[in-house]
Amino acid sequence: MGQWKSLESPKLRVPLELREMTTSAAADRVWEIQELRYGSIFKVTLPEDASPRRLSDAEAELAACLAVEEALLTPPDKEPGMTYEILVGSEELAQVVEG
């Protein structure tokens, strides 16, 4: 497992901590991302075949953070200490790929 990394989400400027949890045998990339304001936790999966091209580590992390932002804006309200499993969607990938 990777080291914890602190950053702000790209649009909402929400403080986040993330670490990659992808195993060497896994095809998909997986992160644990904690939203630090209220304490929600997200297990974010980027499916291997989701992007038309291979993403850099920074691009993949950006897509994962964008997915967390979308989850935060989408009902229901996220509860402190709860873990939510989400996927990086096509909208987040399009934002990253198109720049």
N, CA, C and O of each residue as an XYZ file, in Angstrom:
396
protein
N       0.835     -1.173      0.000
C       0.000      0.000      0.000
C       0.881      1.237      0.000
O       1.973      1.259      0.568
N       0.365      2.263     -0.656
C       1.111      3.498     -0.769
C       1.054      4.344      0.493
O       0.322      4.049      1.438
N       1.847      5.397      0.477
C       1.868      6.355      1.576
C       0.673      7.290      1.472
O       0.148      7.512      0.381
N       0.247      7.835      2.591
C      -0.821      8.823      2.585
C      -0.289     10.107      1.975
O       0.849     10.507      2.221
N      -1.131     10.745      1.178
C      -0.777     11.986      0.497
C      -1.902     12.984      0.760
O      -3.073     12.667      0.551
N      -1.555     14.180      1.213
C      -2.547     15.221      1.489
C      -2.639     16.167      0.298
O      -1.624     16.547     -0.285
N      -3.872     16.543     -0.059
C      -4.088     17.469     -1.157
C      -5.479     18.058     -1.071
O      -6.290     17.635     -0.247
N      -5.757     19.036     -1.921
C      -7.099     19.605     -2.024
C      -7.749     19.047     -3.273
O      -7.081     18.806     -4.278
N      -9.053     18.844     -3.205
C      -9.759     18.395     -4.402
C      -9.690     19.517     -5.440
O      -9.642     20.693     -5.080
N      -9.686     19.159     -6.720
C      -9.409     20.140     -7.776
C     -10.430     21.266     -7.928
O     -10.040     22.393     -8.233
N     -11.699     21.008     -7.730
C     -12.728     22.031     -7.950
C     -13.275     22.610     -6.656
O     -13.381     23.827     -6.510
N     -13.620     21.744     -5.723
C     -14.260     22.184     -4.480
C     -13.262     22.650     -3.425
O     -13.643     23.295     -2.448
N     -12.001     22.328     -3.620
C     -10.945     22.672     -2.666
C     -11.191     22.066     -1.283
O     -10.933     22.689     -0.253
N     -11.694     20.838     -1.296
C     -11.948     20.085     -0.075
C     -10.654     19.371      0.309
O     -10.026     18.754     -0.552
N     -10.237     19.435      1.574
C      -9.022     18.726      1.978
C      -9.240     17.211      1.937
O     -10.214     16.686      2.477
N      -8.303     16.533      1.279
C      -8.366     15.077      1.127
C      -7.031     14.461      1.516
O      -5.986     15.110      1.456
N      -7.086     13.204      1.915
C      -5.903     12.364      2.050
C      -6.170     11.118      1.233
O      -7.254     10.540      1.297
N      -5.168     10.706      0.458
C      -5.358      9.499     -0.339
C      -4.129      8.622     -0.278
O      -3.011      9.073     -0.031
N      -4.385      7.360     -0.512
C      -3.296      6.393     -0.675
C      -3.770      5.346     -1.657
O      -4.934      4.943     -1.654
N      -2.855      4.918     -2.490
C      -3.203      3.892     -3.460
C      -3.117      2.540     -2.785
O      -2.186      2.253     -2.033
N      -4.118      1.712     -3.073
C      -4.206      0.377     -2.473
C      -4.136     -0.727     -3.523
O      -4.413     -1.889     -3.226
N      -3.766     -0.365     -4.746
C      -3.706     -1.330     -5.833
C      -2.653     -2.395     -5.533
O      -1.527     -2.081     -5.145
N      -3.031     -3.639     -5.717
C      -2.063     -4.721     -5.545
C      -1.389     -5.001     -6.883
O      -1.912     -4.641     -7.937
N      -0.250     -5.632     -6.836
C       0.500     -5.903     -8.064
C      -0.261     -6.843     -9.002
O      -0.028     -6.818    -10.211
N      -1.150     -7.658     -8.478
C      -1.906     -8.601     -9.302
C      -3.183     -8.001     -9.882
O      -3.814     -8.603    -10.752
N      -3.565     -6.820     -9.404
C      -4.842     -6.222     -9.821
C      -4.707     -5.473    -11.138
O      -3.689     -4.831    -11.398
N      -5.736     -5.561    -11.959
C      -5.770     -4.811    -13.209
C      -6.310     -3.406    -12.966
O      -5.849     -2.448    -13.587
N      -7.287     -3.278    -12.064
C      -7.868     -1.981    -11.741
C      -7.005     -1.266    -10.706
O      -6.309     -1.905     -9.917
N      -7.057      0.074    -10.717
C      -6.365      0.858     -9.694
C      -7.375      1.246     -8.620
O      -8.522      1.577     -8.920
N      -6.931      1.200     -7.359
C      -7.830      1.450     -6.227
C      -7.138      2.389     -5.238
O      -5.957      2.232     -4.926
N      -7.911      3.377     -4.752
C      -7.432      4.303     -3.730
C      -8.392      4.314     -2.556
O      -9.587      4.061     -2.711
N      -7.862      4.606     -1.394
C      -8.665      4.972     -0.240
C      -8.493      6.477     -0.100
O      -7.371      6.970      0.016
N      -9.603      7.205     -0.113
C      -9.550      8.659     -0.032
C     -10.432      9.101      1.129
O     -11.611      8.754      1.202
N      -9.839      9.873      2.032
C     -10.576     10.394      3.181
C     -10.862     11.874      2.955
O      -9.966     12.657      2.641
N     -12.120     12.233      3.122
C     -12.532     13.635      3.054
C     -12.393     14.155      4.483
O     -13.077     13.680      5.389
N     -11.513     15.124      4.681
C     -11.108     15.494      6.032
C     -12.044     16.461      6.755
O     -11.939     16.586      7.976
N     -12.942     17.143      6.074
C     -13.852     18.080      6.756
C     -14.827     17.335      7.652
O     -15.013     17.700      8.813
N     -15.454     16.284      7.110
C     -16.501     15.571      7.842
C     -16.162     14.108      8.119
O     -16.889     13.437      8.851
N     -15.079     13.611      7.550
C     -14.633     12.268      7.883
C     -15.182     11.131      7.049
O     -15.093      9.971      7.454
N     -15.749     11.439      5.891
C     -16.211     10.366      5.002
C     -15.006      9.707      4.335
O     -13.980     10.344      4.101
N     -15.152      8.435      4.038
C     -14.078      7.668      3.420
C     -14.611      7.067      2.126
O     -15.753      6.612      2.063
N     -13.775      7.071      1.099
C     -14.173      6.538     -0.201
C     -13.151      5.521     -0.677
O     -11.944      5.756     -0.623
N     -13.651      4.394     -1.142
C     -12.825      3.423     -1.850
C     -13.130      3.678     -3.322
O     -14.232      3.405     -3.796
N     -12.144      4.201     -4.032
C     -12.335      4.636     -5.409
C     -11.611      3.682     -6.345
O     -10.415      3.432     -6.192
N     -12.350      3.151     -7.318
C     -11.781      2.211     -8.285
C     -11.760      2.844     -9.663
O     -12.755      3.399    -10.129
N     -10.606      2.750    -10.305
C     -10.445      3.150    -11.700
C     -10.272      1.872    -12.504
O      -9.193      1.279    -12.498
N     -11.336      1.433    -13.205
C     -11.233      0.194    -13.981
C     -10.152      0.300    -15.054
O      -9.977      1.351    -15.670
N      -9.444     -0.781    -15.266
C      -8.328     -0.805    -16.216
C      -8.758     -0.341    -17.610
O      -8.020      0.384    -18.278
N      -9.937     -0.751    -18.044
C     -10.380     -0.454    -19.409
C     -11.232      0.816    -19.502
O     -11.897      1.030    -20.516
N     -11.224      1.660    -18.469
C     -12.090      2.842    -18.456
C     -11.577      3.973    -19.324
O     -12.367      4.763    -19.841
N     -10.279      4.063    -19.489
C      -9.693      5.181    -20.231
C      -9.215      4.738    -21.611
O      -8.737      3.616    -21.777
N      -9.345      5.628    -22.605
C      -8.876      5.282    -23.949
C      -7.350      5.187    -24.052
O      -6.820      4.632    -25.015
N      -6.655      5.730    -23.058
C      -5.194      5.640    -23.028
C      -4.733      5.436    -21.595
O      -5.492      5.635    -20.646
N      -3.489      5.038    -21.455
C      -2.932      4.844    -20.113
C      -2.730      6.211    -19.464
O      -2.125      7.106    -20.054
N      -3.242      6.360    -18.250
C      -3.112      7.612    -17.521
C      -1.833      7.613    -16.689
O      -1.406      6.578    -16.177
N      -1.233      8.790    -16.564
C      -0.106      8.929    -15.642
C      -0.637      8.793    -14.218
O      -1.848      8.832    -13.999
N       0.255      8.636    -13.262
C      -0.174      8.540    -11.868
C      -0.923      9.801    -11.446
O      -1.950      9.714    -10.774
N      -0.416     10.971    -11.834
C      -1.073     12.235    -11.473
C      -2.463     12.337    -12.103
O      -3.399     12.799    -11.450
N      -2.610     11.917    -13.351
C      -3.917     11.948    -14.012
C      -4.896     10.988    -13.348
O      -6.067     11.317    -13.161
N      -4.413      9.802    -12.992
C      -5.280      8.815    -12.340
C      -5.739      9.323    -10.976
O      -6.905      9.160    -10.619
N      -4.836      9.937    -10.210
C      -5.215     10.504     -8.913
C      -6.219     11.642     -9.088
O      -7.169     11.755     -8.313
N      -6.016     12.480    -10.095
C      -6.958     13.574    -10.362
C      -8.341     13.016    -10.676
O      -9.341     13.516    -10.162
N      -8.407     11.987    -11.513
C      -9.698     11.372    -11.846
C     -10.366     10.808    -10.596
O     -11.579     10.940    -10.430
N      -9.592     10.185     -9.719
C     -10.143      9.640     -8.471
C     -10.676     10.760     -7.582
O     -11.742     10.614     -6.984
N      -9.957     11.867     -7.488
C     -10.417     13.003     -6.675
C     -11.670     13.637     -7.266
O     -12.562     14.047     -6.523
N     -11.750     13.723     -8.584
C     -12.956     14.241     -9.226
C     -14.157     13.340     -8.936
O     -15.272     13.830     -8.757
N     -13.933     12.036     -8.890
C     -15.008     11.097     -8.564
C     -15.491     11.310     -7.120
O     -16.687     11.214     -6.845
N     -14.568     11.596     -6.211
C     -14.946     11.874     -4.827
C     -15.768     13.158     -4.759
O     -16.776     13.215     -4.054
N     -15.342     14.183     -5.487
C     -16.120     15.425     -5.504
C     -17.546     15.181     -5.982
O     -18.500     15.688     -5.393
N     -17.687     14.406     -7.046
C     -19.024     14.099     -7.568
C     -19.847     13.353     -6.525
O     -21.036     13.625     -6.358
N     -19.219     12.415     -5.824
C     -19.922     11.667     -4.778
C     -20.349     12.586     -3.632
O     -21.427     12.409     -3.065
N     -19.517     13.555     -3.292
C     -19.865     14.484     -2.220
C     -21.061     15.355     -2.586
O     -21.841     15.742     -1.715
N     -21.206     15.662     -3.870
C     -22.295     16.518     -4.339
C     -23.588     15.759     -4.610
O     -24.645     16.368     -4.779
N     -23.506     14.443     -4.650
C     -24.646     13.601     -4.988
C     -25.289     13.042     -3.717
O     -24.595     12.514     -2.848
N     -26.616     13.160     -3.610
C     -27.291     12.570     -2.440
C     -27.062     11.063     -2.388
O     -26.792     10.453     -3.423
N     -27.160     10.471     -1.254
C     -27.466     11.049      0.050
C     -26.236     11.728      0.649
O     -25.121     11.555      0.159
N     -26.455     12.512      1.728
C     -25.341     13.116      2.448
C     -24.428     12.003      2.949
O     -24.886     10.933      3.349
N     -23.152     12.275      2.918
C     -22.174     11.281      3.349
C     -21.956     11.381      4.858
O     -21.796     12.472      5.405
N     -21.952     10.239      5.508
C     -21.849     10.159      6.970
C     -20.389     10.029      7.401
O     -19.608      9.337      6.748
N     -20.018     10.692      8.500
C     -18.661     10.553      9.031
C     -18.344      9.103      9.381
O     -19.174      8.391      9.946
N     -17.149      8.685      9.041
C     -16.705      7.342      9.377
C     -17.209      6.240      8.465
O     -16.738      5.106      8.553
N     -18.146      6.544      7.602
C     -18.680      5.542      6.663
C     -17.758      5.446      5.451
O     -17.156      6.437      5.036
N     -17.654      4.249      4.890
C     -16.875      4.044      3.678
C     -17.825      3.835      2.511
O     -18.727      2.999      2.570
N     -17.611      4.600      1.453
C     -18.434      4.536      0.247
C     -17.573      4.039     -0.899
O     -16.478      4.553     -1.127
N     -18.062      3.043     -1.619
C     -17.344      2.515     -2.775
C     -17.877      3.184     -4.030
O     -19.076      3.153     -4.308
N     -16.950      3.799     -4.796
C     -17.347      4.500     -6.014
C     -16.381      4.146     -7.139
O     -15.256      3.704     -6.904
N     -16.849      4.351     -8.361
C     -16.031      4.142     -9.555
C     -15.710      5.478    -10.196
O     -16.518      6.406    -10.149
N     -14.534      5.577    -10.795
C     -14.221      6.734    -11.622
C     -15.061      6.589    -12.881
O     -14.991      5.571    -13.570
N     -15.853      7.608    -13.179
C     -16.764      7.561    -14.316
C     -16.201      8.206    -15.565
O     -15.112      8.779    -15.556
N     -16.957      8.103    -16.629
C     -16.527      8.642    -17.923
C     -16.402     10.162    -17.895
O     -15.548     10.723    -18.582
N     -17.246     10.839    -17.106
C     -17.155     12.301    -17.023
C     -15.841     12.736    -16.385
O     -15.200     13.670    -16.867
N     -15.438     12.075    -15.317
C     -14.175     12.408    -14.669
C     -13.000     12.127    -15.593
O     -12.062     12.920    -15.679
N     -13.057     10.995    -16.283
C     -11.978     10.661    -17.227
C     -11.902     11.658    -18.371
O     -10.810     12.040    -18.793
N     -13.054     12.080    -18.874
C     -13.056     13.063    -19.964
C     -12.413     14.362    -19.511
O     -11.660     14.970    -20.271
N     -12.696     14.804    -18.283
C     -12.096     16.028    -17.780
C     -10.581     15.917    -17.700
O      -9.871     16.878    -17.996
N     -10.087     14.761    -17.304
C      -8.650     14.545    -17.170
C      -7.986     14.431    -18.540
O      -6.957     15.062    -18.780
N      -8.555     13.647    -19.427
C      -7.950     13.402    -20.747
C      -7.963     14.664    -21.602
O      -7.002     14.956    -22.313
N      -9.068     15.410    -21.522
C      -9.194     16.618    -22.352
C      -8.472     17.804    -21.742
O      -8.262     18.820    -22.406
N      -8.091     17.675    -20.469
C      -7.335     18.736    -19.813
C      -8.196     19.826    -19.380
O      -7.714     20.803    -18.807
